[in-house]
Amino acid sequence: MRSNGRNVVKEKAKKVIHGEVNSEIMIVPPGGIVSVIRKSLSKSLELVEGKEACAVIEATSVMIAVG
């Protein structure tokens, strides 16, 4: 596969939900997504193992590629 995208996660589609106009594709990489943040920020967010959190990936769009 050739792509000019910098942030590529290659994994099987876990779930595909078709709507009237759009389809939602869920891809979950093994080991999840890892982020490195300042310790002071993790403390202010009260992050601990097991606490629910969201990974926000800075990008203008998320594209799906196959092949």
N, C-alpha and C positions, 0 to 999 in steps of 0.2 A: 504494500500500500504506500502510495506517495501522498504527502500532504504538506502544506506549508504551515499548518497549525503547530504551535509550540507546546501546548498542554494537551497531550494525547493520552487517554485512558483506554486501553484495549481489553475488552472483556465481552462475554456473551450477554446479549440482552436478557435481563431477568424478567422484565414485564413489558408488554406492549398494550397500550389502551388506545383504541381508536375512537375519536369523537366525530362530530359531524364534519368538521373542517380540518382539525389537527390530530396528530397522534402523539401520545406521550410515551417516551422510551426510557426505561430505567436500566442503567448500567451501574453495577456495584463492583469495584475492583477488589481483589483479595487483599486483606489487610487494611481496607478502608482508605481514607485520605489522611495524609499527615501534614500538619502545619507547624511552623516554629514561630512563636510569639514571645514578646517580652514577659518575664516572670511577673512583673508588676501588673500587667494586663490580665494574666491568668488568675492572679489573686483577686483583682477587682471584679472579675467575672465569676469568682467563686467556683472555678473549674476543678473538679475532682473526678477520678475514675468512676464511671457509671452514670455520671450526670448527663442528661440529654443536651446536645449541642448541635449547631448547624455549621457546615463548612460552606463558606461563601467564596466562590472562585471569581476573581476579577477578570471579566472578559466581556466583550460586546455581544457574543453569542456562543452557543454550544452547538456544534455541528455533529452529525452522525455520518460515519464512513464505514463501508464494508469492503472486503476484498483482501 
